[in-house]
Amino acid sequence: MRSPAVLNKLIFRRIMPLLIAAYVIAFIDRTNIGMAKDRMEIDLGISATAYGIGAGLFFLTYALSEIPSNLIMHRVGARFWIMRIMITWGLLSACMSLVQGEWSFYILRMLLGIAEAGLFPGVIYFITQWFMVKDRARANGFFLLGVALANVIGAPLGGLLLTMDGLGGLHGWQWMFIIEGIPACFLALVVWKMLPNKPSEAKFLTRAEAEDLEARIAAEESAGAAAAGNSKLRHVLKDKQILLVVAIYFTHQIAVYALSFFLPSIIGTYGELTSVQIGLLTSIPWLFSAIGALLIPRLATDGSRSRTVASASMVGIVAGFALGAIGGPVLGLIGFSIAAFNFFALQPILFTYPATRLSGAALAGGIAFVNTVGLFGGFLGPYVMGLLEEITGNKMSGLWFIVIMCAIGAVLTLKLRRGTEDPSKASVSGH
């Protein structure tokens, strides 16, 4: 039987590329309205506030559907459920090309949220079935590369597709939605064919290796849940540490999606730029976010280090947005790059905490709960950015709201601790 270290590397090679590819496509389809914002305002008369509402409505229906989706996946398996999610979101994303005004924009964004619900928490839960706690922050970080890569690839691609304006009687933004929505349906078939539900179904592991891995993970989860006193889903609502993770994640998501949806239009204020140039400049901060996802989460190997890295990352987000708000084109882009570098240094670490305090169906539901409540930040951030832009006429005005919310999140990170961590030691190291 191969050593745990060798098996860990093998599992990374076999399942992570497919999961990353799925999230790349999902995030492109979720956030490509950022590239379409200014064109849809011109072609359809959608105001900045209406755009912010539509961008955020995705997260309301997504959030409300997540816990049921994750519990279904726990019962039917990741392979089938991820395939179903990808097909429905791909089709609905392509249907965004049919938007005629504010209400059709709202409705399709809400349907897209329902369709995609469960993908992120489902994969995070799936990762807990394959990796021990010490390896999960790194695995989560690799998965979140999908967000960074989606923006590195998606922004320039979106800018290029917008140049198809008028072809076949369609606007460029309509072509963008159609062309970027279709790949999800094809990748769904690859997921169905290649993704095993659990180690015991993996052809690349021997029976003994799979049984040993599943036993070690189950023992680790049970120990963490017992130490935290959590054995049922309802216990999540009483666990102060999980509620703390929710609050931090809420502020984090405000920052991530405010940047995702509004960075292209902010960059558009830097001068006379083409859609392709805006797309290329938009991709720069997300390139730094990919670097952060690769380098930082692997440092979070225990509770104390996780807390330190989480706090430092949140401070980096605050500093980055503040610099983006006061800097010109060069310093502003540097600031947004600093913030983005820390986005996925923090997020993979936050999602290691539920798995040290929950197990089984409670873990599946608990991860979804964290993501569900946190994603209301994905609604609030774009909404406030759009509202303040319309009130002030300044696309930068909402950035200070992001700074304040993330500063609160930075303070909260000091109180984090894992399920089996000694509270007294956590308190000392947190100050």
Salt bridges, closest charged atoms under 4 A:
ASP38 OD1 - LYS37 NZ 3.67
GLU41 OE2 - LYS37 NZ 3.02
ASP43 OD2 - HIS171 ND1 3.35
GLU116 OE2 - ARG30 NH2 2.33
ASP135 OD2 - LYS134 NZ 3.25
ASP165 OD1 - HIS171 ND1 3.65
GLU209 OE1 - ARG2 NH2 2.82
GLU211 OE2 - ARG207 NE 3.11
ASP212 OD2 - ARG216 NE 2.97
ASP239 OD2 - ARG357 NE 2.82
GLU389 OE2 - LYS37 NZ 3.51
GLU389 OE2 - LYS395 NZ 2.99
GLU421 OE2 - ARG307 NH2 3.06
